[in-house]
Amino acid sequence: IYSVFTLGDALITFNPSETGPLRYVPNFTRKVGGAELNFAIGCARLGLHSKWASRLGGDEFGRVIYNFARGEGVDMADVKFVEGYPTSLNFKEIREDGSGKTFYYRYQSPILTMEPSDITAQMFEGIHIIHLTGVFLAIDPKNLAITKRVLEIAEQLNIRVSFDPNIRLKLWTIEQAKAAYMEILPSVDILLTGLDEIQLIIGDASKGALEKCAADFSISQLVIKDGSNGARVFVEGEWYEKEAFSVTPIDTVGAGDGFDAGYIYSVLHGYSPEASLEFANGVGALVTTVSGDNEGLPYLKEVQSLIRKEAVIER
Ligand code: ATP
């Protein structure tokens, strides 16, 4: 059984009871969100040993997140409660076409109490891949130092690093994001990015520009996620491409995190580039069919059934 490590903030998400502009929505359902936690849950559901490092508010909502993640089988050894820092919230808006918007109520997130010195080699015992995202970097400028500490240990312990820029322009500017990414990318082995994201970061998403990016930062696998168009990867000088699965999307948020979990699962299990894309597309597609950021993350058998086009016996 392979082990993955990720690091990031989680929050309580309030999902609207109906579609349309948030100002007209009177009722919400309380859920748990956070890109890195979604990834961790996705990995756990696929059967990986999945460790998530974080800080939670010492409040009722902190407990909700803790119990939820633990219930999903996530390794919580590096999660601590912090008094005096309320758990962050976000309210979601979902439009009739399934697209989403996020309104954050995240001021002094509990994760801001984390320091580079909290990151120790011991946390990475038995870990095969470390997955980092730009959300953690965006929350606070100090998180770059924490991330660099993780990368330093990854290098010492020879652990592969995957990175999803996960640009959140509500949290920082594109200039700030780019500056941080440029410091991270030289340590990244597997880059998992949206097509529009990489366009924002390097200003050109043509094959030539992407190949140059992979060479400049010695990225061994550059994976481009492209929503309902599927995904492609540049690996060892070759491009591979796989179309998306045909599904009826209900809520696309979290598809990218699920895709990342699926891709990392595939890499750890030695899948070919095409099989990895297919598997990750399967996870991403299944996530979109369920409302919520992580509820739709599939179990291994569900992805396999989708790929093999097996009929699911319901009763
Ligand atoms: P986010 O960060 O909002 O979760 P992202 O930009 O990282 O998203 P997307 O490209 O939107 O990621 O989606 C990730 C993957 O999920 C796609 O590459 C595809 O495999 C799958 N996917 C997303 N939307 C659809 C869809 N409508 N139909 C089928 N598959 C989809």
Boltz pocket constraint, residues with backbone or C-beta under 6 A from the ligand:
constraints:
  - pocket:
      binder: B
      contacts: [[A, 166], [A, 193], [A, 194], [A, 195], [A, 224], [A, 225], [A, 226], [A, 227], [A, 228], [A, 230], [A, 231], [A, 244], [A, 245], [A, 246], [A, 247], [A, 249], [A, 252], [A, 253], [A, 254], [A, 255], [A, 256], [A, 257], [A, 259], [A, 277], [A, 280], [A, 281], [A, 282], [A, 283], [A, 284], [A, 285], [A, 288]]
      max_distance: 6.0
